[in-house]
Amino acid sequence: MTPSARFSIVIPVYGNAGSIRPLLERLEGISGVLKNEVEAVFVVDGSPDDSFEILASLLPRYSVPSQLIQHSRNFGSFAAIRTGMAHARGDFIAVMAADLQEPPELVIDFFRVLANGEADVAVGRREGRNDPAISSWSSATFWRLYRRWVFPSMPAGGVDIFACSRPVMEEILALDESHSSLVGLLYWVGFRRAEIPYERQEREHGKSGWSISKKIRYLLDSVFSFTDLPLTLLIAVGAFGGFLTLVIGLVVLIAYLAGAIAEPGYTPLMFVMLFSTFSILVALGIVGTYVWRTFENTKRRPHAVTSSHWRSYVDANV
């Protein structure tokens, strides 16, 4: 009989061979604190090292019930987390990286908050990090832009570790989207959130695959999936340019009437170039807005997500 698990920990694995053994040891400690009601779901996402072989050989030696899943190739952490969530059996599900930069013990606080009914989603709020200066600066810049353009309510340091209840997880899995952001979907569905502070640890094993190019791709995916910011900017530039066109056109017209412009055809050419350039930008913004609305419908996201439903009936015979 498969042992029951109240708490599931989903761990995507990519290039983490060096941290697997200490990770398993810390999971043992977490399981003991949570009265052995924990399962670990490892998803090896086409890892270039021998992470899968190491996990396959070490997992039977540990008492924590585990699932080991291997992707046929590297599909990305978003896909790996979705796979792990789909296989998780717990009432509460945590997601964490395998590199140990986020303390695994943080999930204990997550699960306590969720099990006590204080929140439906618990996220780690990073209050410090022991990364190199360049890495810290690039990460801070990335999440600053993310909060400004996508989700202002997100913690300043972003979200790298979180947990949620099964109903929240099911809502996320129901949003079957590609080229999106899992954290973005986590915030989009709403529900009650709690933030648990922690300090990010220095990476001891391997090298981070979170490159600048992947950060930019992630940011663009989030912008195009959750906001109409590009279209808003396009219309704003076009509108501002239209106003500027009127001002410059008035200046050119006055200069022409005053005889300051002697070149034949200069004045009408300026009018045509200025007006056509910015009117095209406005037109593209308007057309893009209709395309955006069509794009939103193709996502098939629900119009609203219900977190609870309470009913009261009055006996008609009373």
Summary of the structure (lengths in Angstrom):
residues: 318
radius of gyration: 26.3
end to end distance: 50.1
largest distance: 95.2
contacts: 932
relative contact order: 0.11
helix: 50%
strand: 14%
